[in-house]
């Protein structure tokens, strides 16, 4: 591999790293996580209203966070197109 290719590869990697960092600190990401977690908590609360079990209640943040991070891939693609 010659130096020019290596420099171009480093520049491309740096762009990806900068975009990743920008996404991780973006307001869009924070708002989406909050909204999606809230929606999951509301739905989950309706489902378990008949039960008062600490183990079931403790699943709320885990499920909310997991679902919100899984769905953020789609939102990130839209966000990246606008950057």
N, C-alpha and C positions, 0 to 999 in steps of 0.2 A: 504494500500500500504506500503510495507516495504522500508527501507532506501536504499537498493541496487537498487530497481526498480526506486525509486525517483531520485537517483544519475544518473542512466542511462538515464532517461528522460531528466534531466537537461543537460547532456552531449550531447544528440541528439539535443536538442533545441539550445544549444550553437553552434553546428556545422552548423545548418541551418542559424543561425544569422550571423555567420562568412562568410558563402558562400554568403548570401544576401548582406552583406557589401562589399565583394570582387567584386561582380557583379556590384553593384551601382557605384563603383569607377574604373571599368575596362576600359581599352582603347577600347576594342572590343565594349562595349555598346556605348561609346561616338562616335566612328566612324560610327557605324550602325545608330544611331540617325541622325547624320549629313548627311550621304548618303541618307537615306530614306526621310528625310525632303527636301533635294535638289531635289530628283526625283519628289516628290509631287509638289514642287514649279514650276518646269519646266513644268510638265503636266498641272497644273492649269493655268500657264501663257499662254500656248497655247490655252486653252479653253476660257479664258476671254480677249483675245487680242482685241476683238471688243468692249469691254465695258471699260469705265473709271469710275468705281464706287468704292468709298472708302470702302463701306461696303463689296463688293466682294473681294477687295484686302486684307482687314483685315482678311479674313478667311484663308489666306494662312498659316500663322504660326500655327493656331489652327488645321487645317486639317493635316498639316505635322507632328506636334508633336503627335497628336492623333493616326494617322496611324502608325507612327514609334514605338510608345510604344505598340500598339496592336500586331504588328508583332515581337516584341522583345522576346516574349515568346518562339517562335520556336528557335530563335538564342541562347537564354539563355540555352535551353536544350542541344544544341550541345556544347556550351561553358562549361557547367557543366560536361559533359562527358569527356572533355579534361583536366579538373582540377584534 
